[in-house]
Structure formats: structure tokens, C-alpha cells
Amino acid sequence: QVQLVESGGGLVQPGGSLRLSCAASGTIFSIYAMGWFRQAPGKQRELVAAITTRGSTNYADSAKGRFTISRDNAKNTVYLQMNSLKPEDTAVYYCNADEPGRRYWGQGTQVTVSS
């Protein structure tokens, strides 16, 4: 089992920045990728960014150039630095961790971009 704990969400004005953190614990040796998804009210959950254990990254088009995903292997933590935030970035952001045949989810953290 893998446990994921997210932090760092909140209310920010348009153009502002936030950094989300996701700490993994438990049987983490088989995890090969972690990432962030988001879900806005009335919409499907969508990928924002992902990073593999080798450091390869993947971003949604909406995140490219504004968001950066990174990881600290010593802390088993993945980060999502979000800059130039827009109202349409408002959503619950979920951390995920993938091992062969299974995906784990965090509890989600709310990000609200509003003036």
C-alpha cells in the first residue's frame, strides 16, 4: 500500500503562484511514476503533469510553460510549481502514484484562482 499526502493548495489571485507538495509513504519501492491531476466542478479529472523515477516529465498543454513538476527522491516527495495562475486553473488537485497494475490517489487539495 502507498499513502499520498498533499499540501499547498489555497486561494491565489490571477497571475500568482502556488507550490503543491505530495509526500509518499508505505511500500513505495515499486512506484515508477507520480503526477498531478485536477478536477474542476462538472468536469472530468484530467492530467496536469507527471514525472517518472528516471525524471522524464509530461505536461498537459494547459500547463506547459507555466507549471513545473519535480521530485525529491530522498524525501519521496513530488512538487508542482504553478506560476501565472488563471481562474481556469481552479480545481481540486490530486496527486497520484503508479506501480505496475495500480494507481494510488491522494485526498486532493483545493486550488482557487480568483480576485
Secondary structure, 3 states (H helix, E strand, C coil): CEEEEEECCEEECCCCCEEEEEEEEECCCCCCEEEEEEECCCCCCEEEEEEECCCCEEECCCCCCCEEEEEECCCCEEEEEECCCCHHHCEEEEEEEEECCEEEECCCEEEEECC
